[in-house]
């Protein structure tokens, strides 16, 4: 595999951190983006020492609208070419739309959806021009159905899934990989931060992080457009096709409670 530079958002913990380790193990240089600079520096030092690669740390808050353009402009100024963008940053929050903080929900849309779209739009022209590289968007099994009690989060992940599929179809070059990793609940900080640890969803279908990340990474390298780790999880989109929407909503509401 040719030397590449990979930009990873949300790289300070969870799936983003583990994906960074897999790209680093393949010899890729990295640009790590997240809010927590101390964690990024710690990870960068670890990966540089272990794999003899270049790792750049770029602390940014993607809930701020200018952040994607600032990232792009900084890397262009530093003459750092990005070959792969991993749009991993995202968060959720459990509760009714009418009860949750308005700014929090709008920040969720900004991070999960707007920043992902903006970063893709900024970097994809260069990837297309060079004829190699790709985009790995971290979506969710949530993207395949509506999610009462997590309405905004599920809706943002539906966008990520649809956007990724459309982008994959627009780009015909097999050397450019466009993938959406769509796992179910995973053992990360996400459950605690989203107030989901005690939900039925997390009790019945929580997955270990390592196989999820491995499936997403390998699926991306193969050029697989939608990657759903886990046999049980892969059944969900299939069943949703044959289940009345009313019942799908009610099941999701129960699981998210």
Buried (B, 14 or more C-beta within 10 A) or exposed (E): EEEBBBBBBBBBBBBBBBBBBBBBEEEBBBBBBBBEBEBBBEBBEBBBEEBEBBBBBBBBBBBBEEBBEEBBEBBEEEEBBBBBBBBBBBBBBBBEEEEBEEEEBEBBBBBBBBBBBBBBEBBBEBBBEEEBBBBBBBBBBBBBBBBBBBBBBBBBBBBBBEBBBEBBEEBEBEEBBBBBBBBBBBBBEBBEBBBBBEBEBBEEBBBEBEEBBBBBBEBBBEBBBBBBBBEEBBEBBEEBEEEEEEEBBEBBBEBBE
